[in-house]
Amino acid sequence: MRAMPSSNPLVLVADDEPQMLELVTHHLKTIDAPRLEVIEASDGDQAWRLAREHLPDLVVLDVMMPGMSGWEVCRKIREDVSLAHTSVVMLTGIGENLNQMTSPLYGADAYIDKPFDFGELDKKIREALAARASQREGVERTHVNGVTGPASAAPAGRWRARSSRTR
């Protein structure tokens, strides 16, 4: 079967609480405008690996996770040129004041406090996707085995500066 291109935004949801991960993932799959492709991560390390592998359009991150925290994942996304098109929404129960002060420092586009309203989540997701829409125009995806991913991803070390040492 031939791979068909997918124009649907790809969303990575990362949360270490299985019920929350399932709840958010299921909800995002029911959104029609735009229709979303969703992949999941259960900790920060897996979220970072999947972000590099699939180049998602949006990452919904819990802050407190095993391995890398959501803030660390967000910071790494912001530092990686191949993920410049990726929006980040922090979804966490750490408290509104701490979330409001800290999430923007790590480069998050938006944040939502748990417990949350699905209408508010949908609004933040649409706004975050719209904010970086022009940056996503050059990111191609193919639909393979039910998972949307990049047509080609840059090697991890590609963007590092070469050493200027003399020999």
Secondary structure as UniProt FT lines:
FT   STRAND          4..5
FT   STRAND          10..14
FT   HELIX           18..30
FT   TURN            33..34
FT   STRAND          37..41
FT   HELIX           44..54
FT   STRAND          58..61
FT   HELIX           70..79
FT   HELIX           81..83
FT   TURN            84..85
FT   STRAND          87..92
FT   HELIX           96..102
FT   HELIX           103..106
FT   STRAND          110..113
FT   HELIX           118..131
FT   HELIX           133..136
FT   TURN            137..138
FT   STRAND          141..144
FT   TURN            145..146
FT   STRAND          147..150
FT   TURN            156..159
//
